[in-house]
Amino acid sequence: MVEPTSYKDLEALLRERLHEFTPNQRRIAQQLLSDPEGCAFQTVSELAGSVGVNESTVVRFANALGLRGYPQLARLCQQRLREQAQLLERFDALNYLETVDGELLGRTVAYDQANIARTFANVDPDSWQQAVRALSTSRAVGVVGLRKSFAASTLLAYLLRLVRDEVHELGTLPAMLPDGLRRFGPDDVVVGISIHRYARDTVRALEVARAAGATTIALTDNASSPLTPQSDVSFYVDVAGVSLLRSVTAFTSMVQALASAVATELGTHTRSALLLEEKLLADFDVYHDGPSRSGGAR
């Protein structure tokens, strides 16, 4: 086994071997994947206590990864922190935001730009094409994302409805989620969106959809997410932020990119759908475009 020499190497190794780990090892791996910053300066006893395993289990886990004990594992997490700091310093050096609270704004923008760049850099082209084809050719699409993921779910459903038929947002009324899932089978796709801490209903929705034969797509934050084993295709979206509040900016970029790719895939069908949409919007006088048709003020 090649010894991981960076956090990126460690992350790739954990993702590759996640399904091989024992339950205790999987808990350690999930903690390292979901919160490397928090693990960076924890002692071996603190990490063991946080995931509910013995200290010796953590040490053996580090050795099994080809590392020389727990200290080297912690150093890889510390390296992740240093890389984040260097990235932010480079963005801050641009000094393009000058406001009263410029430091916070600048760091927020820097984190979001880095999240978007890392997210799309890690997209596998074959998985992307598989997802786009499924979203384009399926009979129906269901989208479910709750709590903090609700905005991304709503946006994806809205954008897909602009370019194709039979797009349904699931879980907007929790009690109705089982009823919404009943319509999905082998000819359909269900997209689940969730980040740590993961919404139980979103995980369950993907599980049920997959059992029914539907293609399942996960937009989530890391390979240890409970959505991953329930999905045919998974995309990992970076959510680092400047405070306790995780950023969902990269999720917005991801769902917009997916919808745009589906629109391109559908081609002329998309153009017809958009033309019909524009006609209906005009008929219902949806947008404020200045004075009303009668010439009076609205």
BABA-346910 format. One record per residue (C-alpha): residue in one letter; y, z, x. Coordinates in steps of 0.2 Angstrom, whole numbers, plus 5000, padded with zeros to 4 digits. Each point is the difference from the previous one (the first is absolute). Layout:
BEGIN
aYZX
...
end
This chain:
BEGIN
m500050005000
v501749955006
e501250155002
p501549994989
t501650015010
s501349994987
y500250064982
k499849824994
d498349995009
l499550174992
e500649944983
a499049845001
l498450105006
l500250124986
r500249864987
e498549915007
r498850155000
l500650094985
h498549964989
e498850065014
f500850185002
t499250154992
p501050094986
n500850125013
q500449865012
r500849904986
r501250144996
i500650015018
a500249815000
q500950004984
q501250135006
l500349905016
l500449844991
s501150074986
d501050125010
p500049975019
e501750075002
g499450174993
c498450005011
a501049965016
f500450185004
q498750104991
t498750105009
v498249964998
s499950164989
e501449944989
l499349834998
a498350074996
g500750124987
s501149874992
v498549894996
g498750144997
v498849985015
n499550105016
e501049985016
s498449945008
t499949864988
v501749935005
v499550015018
r498449914997
f500949874990
a501249975014
n498649985012
a499149884989
l501549895000
g499949985019
l501450125003
r500050155012
g500150144988
y501350044987
p501650005011
q499849825003
l499849974981
a501750104998
r500849905013
l499749834991
c500850084985
q501550055011
q500149835006
r500249934983
l501550124998
r500849945016
e499849824995
q500850044983
a501550085009
q500249855012
l500049884986
l501350104991
e501150015015
r499949815002
f500649984982
d501350135002
a500749915015
l500549864988
n501350124993
y500349884985
l500250144987
e501650105002
t500150134986
v500450184998
d498150035000
g499649855011
e498650095010
l499050034984
l500349834993
g499649915017
r498450105002
t499549964982
v500349815003
a499150015017
y498550084992
d499949884985
q500249855012
a498650075011
n498950034985
i500249824994
a499749935017
r498450105003
t499449974983
f500049815001
a499550005018
n498350084994
v499749894986
d498349905002
p500349824996
d498349974992
s500250164990
w501749944994
q499449834995
q498550084991
a501350114990
v501149864996
r498649894994
a499350144989
l501850044992
s500249814997
t498449954993
s499450164990
r500050004981
a501050165000
v500950125012
g500150184998
v501250115010
v500050195002
g501150115010
l500650174994
r501350135006
k500949945016
s499049844999
f500649964982
a501549905006
a499049895011
s498749974986
t501349964987
l500849885012
l498449915004
a499549984982
y501749944995
l500149875014
l498249944996
r500449984982
l501449885005
v498749885008
r498450024990
d499350064984
e498950154996
v500850135011
h499850184994
e500850165007
l498750144998
g500350194999
t501850004993
l499250114987
p498750105008
a499050034985
m499849814997
l499449965018
p498249994995
d500449894985
g501049885012
l498549995012
r498849954987
r500649825000
f499749985019
g498449925006
p499349885013
d501349864997
d501550125003
v500950105013
v500750185001
v501350055012
g500150185005
i501550085008
s500150175007
i500550115015
h499650175006
r499850114989
y499049874990
a500150004982
r498350034992
d500249884986
t500449865012
v498450035010
r499050024985
a500749834993
l499549905015
e498350085000
v499749964982
a500749825002
r498849975015
a498550074991
a500449874986
g500049865012
a501949975002
t500749965017
t501050155006
i501550005011
a500750165008
l501850025006
t500050175009
d500650095016
n498450015011
a498249975002
s499550174995
s500849984982
p498750024986
l500549834994
t499349915015
p498150024996
q500449954982
s500949845005
d499449825005
v501649985009
s501150135007
f501849995008
y500750155009
v501950034998
d501050115011
v500950144992
a500950095014
g501750084995
v501350115007
s499650154989
l498750074990
l500249854988
r498949865005
s500749824999
v499449874988
t501149865006
a498549915009
f499150014983
t501449904992
s500049875013
m498149994999
v499949974981
q501549885001
a499049905013
l498450004990
a500949944984
s500949865010
a498349955008
v499249994983
a501549904993
t499749875015
e498250004997
l500249964981
g501349865004
t500549904984
h499350134989
t501250125007
r501549884997
s499549984982
a499850194997
l501750035008
l500949864990
l499350084984
e500550175006
e501849945002
k500149924983
l499450164992
l501350105009
a501349884995
d499450004982
f500150195000
d501750015009
v499250135013
y501349985014
h501850045000
d500849845007
g501850034996
p500849974982
s498849984986
r499649834993
s501250034986
g501450035012
g500350184996
a499750155010
r498350084999
end
